[in-house]
């Protein structure tokens, strides 16, 4: 009986645990539904606000433009009217003056005819002289109606139809943005953002990536990248800080951008790569991620990273921002240590590439070669652990076999490199004999 009770108790415990897990999963799904409903409600409200604001601005702007055009046309009518009426007014004044003189002459003539014989001769003489002075046979010319402006307004009735057609196709509402962020990968001092199209019918000409720091500071989104690529490494980010990323696209032949993707939050736990300050012959940028060889008169030496910050599984990139003269001892690569007094990484315990494209492993040149470095070139180092084997000295130590891939342009060189098992991270470095070389590391 006791065994049966124990079995029932065990089954009851398992059922309770299963119910608890089931309830937890359902609560998680309820939370997911709440978030989904919040996104639908929130985005719909934002879309309404955007539509109302946009069309209100359009109405205001269109009303202002129409009023400005009406004012300009009415001003033209006023100007034509004023210019045309003035000569007519002048002619009217001349005619009215002539009518007044004629009325006065008629009154004098009639009075001369009615006067007595003793005064008639003098008055008739005076009347005749006045009539000759007025020149009764001279009449002012009045313009014909065909010579006088007839103001009219020419209005194109097709404007309303064209406007109606434009307005009917202006704006759109979409349920989903055409692009979404696909992946966020942390990098030293940055985050690699990848995105993809979710609307295959959308022909994208350019993509636009924006980033902002999360939190209560209320920072605004800022452009991080605009171009045709579908991934971008956002640098100069603080470690252990959350950042939000969003992306949109612009269609072929269009000027407006699509709706933004759903923002994604990413961060990096890895501090940014930095060059070691104080190295003779080199000056660094404020963030210490750019090194410039500025003094070819000083002794050639290697400038290393500030500390060993390169770990296997990461991609280390050197970007050539400016180039100087080449030398066979130039180098760009990684090393086990940051040994001082070295003039090149073409030495033991280091792998590197020279500016002419030659690849060196522990100081020995390989037969395979990469393209020579030039302005804008990027050199990448990728390493992964492929095995561990006993050390060469029989003292119980072991060595790690690293699979190293060095890429430049569209070519790669792959080889295996043995390092000590106790090694946690590697230094990176470069050396240039001549001035003018500028290298960005990330």
C-alpha positions as CSV (number, residue, x, y, z in Angstrom):
1,X,0.0,0.0,0.0
2,X,2.9,2.3,0.9
3,X,4.5,1.8,-2.6
4,X,1.2,2.6,-4.3
5,X,0.9,5.8,-2.3
6,X,4.5,6.8,-3.0
7,X,3.8,6.2,-6.7
8,X,0.7,8.3,-6.6
9,X,2.6,11.1,-4.7
10,X,5.3,11.0,-7.4
11,X,2.8,11.2,-10.2
12,X,1.1,14.1,-8.4
13,X,4.4,15.9,-8.0
14,X,5.2,15.4,-11.7
15,X,1.7,16.6,-12.7
16,X,2.0,19.7,-10.5
17,X,5.4,20.4,-12.0
18,X,4.1,19.9,-15.5
19,X,1.1,22.2,-14.7
20,X,3.5,24.9,-13.4
21,X,5.6,24.7,-16.5
22,X,2.5,24.7,-18.6
23,X,1.2,27.8,-16.8
24,X,4.6,29.5,-17.2
25,X,4.6,28.9,-20.9
26,X,1.1,30.1,-21.2
27,X,2.0,33.3,-19.3
28,X,4.9,33.8,-21.5
29,X,2.6,33.5,-24.5
30,X,0.2,35.9,-22.9
31,X,3.0,38.4,-22.5
32,X,3.9,37.9,-26.1
33,X,0.3,38.5,-27.1
34,X,0.3,41.7,-25.0
35,X,3.5,42.9,-26.7
36,X,2.0,42.1,-30.1
37,X,-1.2,43.9,-29.3
38,X,0.8,46.9,-28.0
39,X,2.8,46.9,-31.3
40,X,-0.4,46.8,-33.4
41,X,-2.1,49.5,-31.3
42,X,0.9,51.7,-31.0
43,X,2.0,51.5,-34.7
44,X,-1.6,52.2,-35.8
45,X,-1.8,55.2,-33.6
46,X,1.6,56.5,-34.9
47,X,0.4,55.9,-38.5
48,X,-2.8,57.8,-37.9
49,X,-0.9,60.7,-36.3
50,X,1.6,60.7,-39.2
51,X,-1.2,60.7,-41.8
52,X,-3.2,63.5,-40.2
53,X,-0.1,65.6,-39.6
54,X,1.1,65.1,-43.2
55,X,-2.2,65.8,-44.9
56,X,-2.8,68.8,-42.6
57,X,0.6,70.2,-43.7
58,X,-0.3,69.5,-47.3
59,X,-3.7,71.2,-47.0
60,X,-2.0,74.3,-45.4
61,X,0.8,74.4,-48.0
62,X,-1.7,73.9,-50.9
63,X,-4.0,76.6,-49.5
64,X,-1.0,78.9,-49.2
65,X,0.2,78.2,-52.7
66,X,-3.2,78.7,-54.2
67,X,-3.7,82.0,-52.3
68,X,-0.2,83.1,-53.4
69,X,-1.1,82.3,-57.0
70,X,-4.5,84.0,-56.8
71,X,-2.8,87.1,-55.3
72,X,-0.2,87.2,-58.1
73,X,-2.9,86.9,-60.8
74,X,-5.1,89.5,-59.3
75,X,-2.1,91.8,-59.1
76,X,-1.6,91.3,-62.9
77,X,-5.2,92.2,-63.5
78,X,-4.8,95.3,-61.4
79,X,-1.7,96.3,-63.2
80,X,-3.3,95.8,-66.7
81,X,-6.4,97.7,-65.6
82,X,-4.4,100.7,-64.2
83,X,-2.1,100.9,-67.3
84,X,-5.1,100.7,-69.7
85,X,-7.5,103.1,-67.8
86,X,-5.0,105.9,-67.5
87,X,-5.0,106.9,-71.2
88,X,-8.7,106.6,-71.4
89,X,-9.1,108.8,-68.4
90,X,-6.8,111.4,-70.0
91,X,-8.8,111.2,-73.2
92,X,-12.0,111.6,-71.3
93,X,-10.7,114.7,-69.5
94,X,-9.7,116.2,-72.8
95,X,-13.1,115.6,-74.3
96,X,-14.9,116.9,-71.3
97,X,-12.8,120.0,-71.4
98,X,-13.8,120.4,-75.1
99,X,-17.4,120.0,-74.3
100,X,-17.2,122.7,-71.7
101,X,-15.5,125.1,-74.2
102,X,-18.2,124.3,-76.8
103,X,-21.0,125.0,-74.2
104,X,-19.4,128.3,-73.3
105,X,-19.0,129.2,-77.0
106,X,-22.7,128.3,-77.7
107,X,-23.8,130.5,-74.9
108,X,-21.7,133.4,-76.2
109,X,-22.9,132.9,-79.8
110,X,-26.6,132.9,-78.7
111,X,-26.1,136.0,-76.6
112,X,-24.4,137.8,-79.6
113,X,-27.3,137.0,-81.8
114,X,-29.8,138.4,-79.3
115,X,-28.0,141.6,-78.5
116,X,-28.9,145.0,-79.9
117,X,-27.5,146.5,-83.2
118,X,-25.1,148.8,-81.3
119,X,-23.3,145.8,-79.6
120,X,-23.8,143.1,-82.1
121,X,-20.9,143.9,-84.3
122,X,-18.4,143.8,-81.3
123,X,-19.9,140.7,-79.8
124,X,-20.0,138.8,-83.1
125,X,-16.4,139.8,-83.7
126,X,-15.3,138.5,-80.3
127,X,-17.4,135.3,-80.8
128,X,-15.8,134.7,-84.2
129,X,-12.3,135.1,-82.8
130,X,-13.0,132.7,-80.0
131,X,-14.5,130.1,-82.3
132,X,-11.4,130.2,-84.5
133,X,-9.2,129.9,-81.3
134,X,-11.0,126.7,-80.2
135,X,-10.5,125.0,-83.5
136,X,-14.0,123.5,-83.8
137,X,-12.9,121.2,-86.6
138,X,-10.2,119.4,-84.4
139,X,-11.6,116.3,-82.5
140,X,-9.6,114.0,-80.2
141,X,-9.2,110.4,-81.3
142,X,-11.1,107.8,-79.3
143,X,-9.5,104.3,-79.4
144,X,-11.6,101.5,-81.0
145,X,-12.8,98.7,-78.7
146,X,-10.5,96.3,-80.5
147,X,-7.5,98.5,-79.5
148,X,-8.5,98.6,-75.9
149,X,-7.5,95.7,-73.5
150,X,-10.2,93.1,-72.8
151,X,-8.9,91.4,-69.6
152,X,-9.7,87.7,-69.2
153,X,-8.5,84.8,-67.1
154,X,-7.2,81.6,-68.7
155,X,-7.7,78.7,-66.3
156,X,-6.6,75.1,-67.0
157,X,-9.4,72.8,-66.0
158,X,-7.0,69.8,-66.3
159,X,-5.2,70.9,-63.1
160,X,-8.0,69.5,-60.9
161,X,-7.9,66.2,-62.7
162,X,-4.2,65.9,-62.5
163,X,-4.3,66.9,-58.8
164,X,-7.0,64.4,-58.2
165,X,-4.9,61.6,-59.8
166,X,-1.8,62.6,-57.8
167,X,-3.7,62.8,-54.6
168,X,-5.4,59.4,-55.2
169,X,-2.0,57.8,-55.4
170,X,-0.3,59.8,-52.7
171,X,0.8,57.9,-49.6
172,X,0.3,54.3,-48.7
173,X,-0.4,52.2,-45.6
174,X,1.5,48.9,-45.1
175,X,1.1,46.2,-42.5
176,X,4.8,45.2,-42.6
177,X,7.9,47.1,-43.5
178,X,9.8,45.7,-46.6
179,X,13.0,45.1,-44.6
180,X,13.7,43.8,-41.2
181,X,16.9,43.4,-39.1
182,X,18.0,39.8,-39.3
183,X,20.9,39.5,-37.0
184,X,23.0,41.5,-34.5
185,X,26.5,40.3,-33.7
186,X,28.7,41.9,-31.1
187,X,32.2,43.0,-32.2
188,X,34.9,44.8,-30.3
189,X,33.6,48.3,-29.7
190,X,30.7,47.7,-32.1
191,X,27.8,45.6,-33.4
192,X,27.5,44.0,-36.8
193,X,24.0,44.5,-38.1
194,X,22.6,42.4,-40.9
195,X,19.1,42.9,-42.5
196,X,17.1,41.3,-45.2
197,X,14.1,42.0,-47.4
198,X,10.8,40.4,-46.3
199,X,8.9,41.8,-49.3
200,X,10.4,40.1,-52.3
201,X,8.4,42.3,-54.7
202,X,10.1,45.4,-53.3
203,X,13.0,46.5,-55.5
204,X,15.4,48.2,-53.1
205,X,17.9,50.7,-54.5
206,X,19.4,51.7,-51.1
207,X,19.2,50.8,-47.4
208,X,19.4,53.2,-44.5
209,X,20.5,52.0,-41.0
210,X,20.0,54.1,-37.9
211,X,21.2,53.7,-34.3
212,X,20.6,55.2,-30.9
213,X,21.6,54.5,-27.4
214,X,18.8,53.0,-25.3
215,X,17.7,54.3,-21.9
216,X,15.9,57.3,-20.5
217,X,18.2,59.9,-22.1
218,X,15.9,60.2,-25.0
219,X,18.7,60.2,-27.6
220,X,17.6,60.5,-31.2
221,X,18.2,58.0,-34.0
222,X,21.2,58.9,-36.1
223,X,22.2,57.6,-39.5
224,X,24.9,54.9,-39.3
225,X,24.9,53.7,-43.0
226,X,23.2,54.5,-46.3
227,X,24.1,52.2,-49.3
228,X,23.3,49.0,-51.1
229,X,24.9,46.5,-48.7
230,X,22.7,44.5,-46.4
231,X,25.1,44.5,-43.4
232,X,27.2,47.1,-41.6
233,X,29.5,47.2,-38.6
234,X,28.5,50.1,-36.3
235,X,31.6,51.1,-34.4
236,X,32.4,53.5,-31.5
237,X,29.8,51.9,-29.2
238,X,30.3,51.7,-25.4
239,X,30.7,48.2,-24.0
240,X,27.8,46.9,-21.9
241,X,25.4,49.6,-23.1
242,X,22.2,48.8,-25.0
243,X,21.7,50.3,-28.5
244,X,18.6,50.2,-30.7
245,X,18.9,49.7,-34.4
246,X,16.4,50.1,-37.2
247,X,16.5,49.9,-41.0
248,X,14.5,51.1,-44.0
249,X,14.8,51.0,-47.8
250,X,14.3,53.2,-50.8
251,X,12.8,51.7,-54.0
252,X,14.3,52.0,-57.4
253,X,13.5,55.4,-58.9
254,X,11.9,56.7,-55.7
255,X,13.0,59.5,-53.4
256,X,11.0,58.6,-50.2
257,X,12.1,55.9,-47.7
258,X,10.0,53.0,-46.7
259,X,8.6,52.5,-43.2
260,X,11.2,51.6,-40.5
261,X,11.7,48.1,-39.4
262,X,10.8,47.0,-35.9
263,X,13.7,48.3,-33.7
264,X,16.1,45.6,-32.4
265,X,18.2,46.0,-29.3
266,X,21.9,45.0,-29.3
267,X,25.0,45.5,-27.3
268,X,28.7,44.5,-27.1
269,X,30.5,43.1,-24.1
270,X,33.9,43.5,-25.9
271,X,36.0,46.7,-25.5
272,X,37.0,48.4,-28.7
273,X,40.4,47.5,-30.2
274,X,43.0,50.2,-29.4
275,X,46.6,50.9,-30.5
276,X,49.1,51.3,-27.8
277,X,49.9,55.0,-27.2
278,X,53.4,56.4,-27.0
279,X,54.9,54.2,-29.8
280,X,57.8,56.1,-31.5
281,X,56.9,57.2,-35.1
282,X,53.1,56.9,-34.7
283,X,50.3,59.2,-33.8
284,X,46.8,57.9,-32.8
285,X,43.3,59.2,-33.2
286,X,41.3,60.3,-30.2
287,X,39.7,56.8,-29.9
288,X,43.0,55.1,-30.5
289,X,41.6,52.9,-33.2
290,X,43.5,54.7,-36.0
291,X,47.3,54.7,-36.2
292,X,49.3,57.0,-38.5
293,X,53.0,56.4,-39.4
294,X,54.1,60.1,-39.4
295,X,57.9,60.0,-39.0
296,X,59.9,58.0,-41.4
297,X,63.1,59.4,-39.9
298,X,62.5,57.5,-36.7
299,X,63.5,53.8,-36.3
300,X,61.1,51.4,-37.8
301,X,59.2,49.5,-35.0
302,X,56.0,47.6,-34.4
303,X,53.1,49.4,-32.9
304,X,51.0,46.8,-30.9
305,X,47.5,46.8,-29.5
306,X,47.1,48.3,-26.1
307,X,46.5,44.8,-24.7
308,X,45.7,41.3,-25.9
309,X,42.1,41.9,-27.1
310,X,41.8,39.5,-30.1
311,X,40.1,36.2,-29.3
312,X,39.6,33.2,-31.5
313,X,36.2,33.2,-33.2
314,X,36.3,36.9,-33.9
315,X,37.1,38.8,-37.1
316,X,39.9,41.3,-36.8
317,X,39.9,43.9,-39.6
318,X,42.5,46.4,-40.7
319,X,41.3,49.2,-43.0
320,X,43.9,51.2,-44.9
321,X,42.8,54.8,-44.8
322,X,46.0,56.2,-46.4
323,X,49.1,54.7,-48.0
324,X,52.8,55.5,-48.2
325,X,55.8,53.9,-49.9
326,X,56.1,50.1,-49.5
327,X,58.9,48.2,-47.9
328,X,59.5,44.5,-47.8
329,X,59.7,44.6,-43.9
330,X,56.2,46.2,-43.6
331,X,53.7,44.0,-41.7
332,X,50.2,43.9,-40.5
333,X,48.9,41.0,-38.3
334,X,48.7,39.3,-34.9
335,X,51.2,38.0,-32.4
336,X,51.5,35.9,-29.2
337,X,53.3,38.8,-27.4
338,X,54.1,42.4,-27.7
339,X,57.8,42.1,-27.7
340,X,59.5,45.5,-27.8
341,X,62.4,46.3,-30.1
342,X,61.1,44.4,-33.1
343,X,61.1,46.2,-36.4
344,X,58.5,43.9,-38.0
345,X,55.9,41.2,-37.3
346,X,57.8,39.0,-39.7
347,X,59.2,37.0,-36.8
348,X,58.6,34.0,-34.6
349,X,55.2,33.7,-32.7
350,X,53.4,36.0,-35.2
351,X,51.4,35.8,-38.4
352,X,51.2,38.8,-40.7
353,X,50.9,40.2,-44.2
354,X,53.3,42.6,-45.8
355,X,52.2,45.7,-47.8
356,X,53.1,43.8,-51.0
357,X,50.7,41.0,-50.2
358,X,53.2,38.4,-48.9
359,X,52.1,36.3,-46.0
360,X,54.4,35.3,-43.2
361,X,54.0,32.6,-40.5
362,X,56.6,32.7,-37.7
363,X,58.8,34.8,-39.9
364,X,58.7,32.4,-42.9
365,X,57.1,33.6,-46.1
366,X,54.4,31.4,-47.6
367,X,54.1,30.7,-51.3
368,X,50.5,32.0,-51.5
369,X,50.2,35.7,-51.8
370,X,47.4,38.3,-51.4
371,X,46.8,41.5,-53.3
372,X,49.1,44.4,-52.4
373,X,47.7,47.0,-50.0
374,X,46.2,50.2,-51.3
375,X,44.0,53.0,-50.0
376,X,40.5,51.6,-49.1
377,X,41.8,48.0,-48.8
378,X,40.6,45.8,-45.9
379,X,42.6,42.9,-44.4
380,X,40.7,40.4,-42.2
381,X,42.1,37.8,-39.8
382,X,39.9,35.0,-38.6
383,X,41.0,32.2,-36.3
384,X,39.4,29.1,-34.9
385,X,40.7,26.3,-32.7
386,X,40.9,23.0,-34.6
387,X,42.9,20.8,-32.2
388,X,45.2,20.4,-29.3
389,X,48.3,18.3,-29.4
390,X,51.3,17.6,-27.0
391,X,54.1,20.1,-26.8
392,X,57.4,19.6,-28.5
393,X,59.5,19.5,-25.3
394,X,57.8,16.6,-23.6
395,X,57.2,18.6,-20.4
396,X,53.5,17.9,-20.3
397,X,52.5,21.1,-21.9
398,X,50.3,21.2,-25.0
399,X,49.9,23.5,-28.0
400,X,46.8,24.6,-29.7
401,X,46.3,24.4,-33.5
402,X,44.6,27.4,-34.9
403,X,43.1,27.6,-38.4
404,X,44.0,31.0,-39.6
405,X,42.3,32.7,-42.6
406,X,43.7,36.0,-43.9
407,X,41.5,37.8,-46.5
408,X,42.2,40.8,-48.7
409,X,40.1,41.9,-51.7
410,X,38.5,38.8,-53.1
411,X,41.3,36.3,-52.1
412,X,42.0,34.3,-49.0
413,X,45.0,32.4,-47.5
414,X,44.3,29.6,-45.1
415,X,46.9,27.8,-42.9
416,X,47.3,26.2,-39.5
417,X,49.4,27.9,-36.7
418,X,50.5,26.4,-33.4
419,X,50.4,28.4,-30.2
420,X,50.7,27.7,-26.5
421,X,47.7,26.1,-24.9
422,X,47.8,28.7,-22.0
423,X,47.3,31.6,-24.4
424,X,44.0,33.4,-23.8
425,X,44.2,36.2,-26.4
426,X,46.5,37.7,-29.0
427,X,48.0,41.1,-29.7
428,X,47.6,42.8,-33.0
429,X,50.1,45.1,-34.6
430,X,51.6,46.7,-37.6
431,X,54.9,48.2,-38.8
432,X,55.8,50.6,-41.6
433,X,59.2,51.8,-42.7
434,X,57.9,54.9,-44.6
435,X,55.5,57.6,-43.4
436,X,52.0,58.1,-44.7
437,X,50.4,54.8,-43.8
438,X,47.1,55.1,-41.8
439,X,45.4,52.0,-40.4
440,X,42.0,51.7,-38.8
441,X,41.4,48.5,-36.7
442,X,38.1,47.0,-35.6
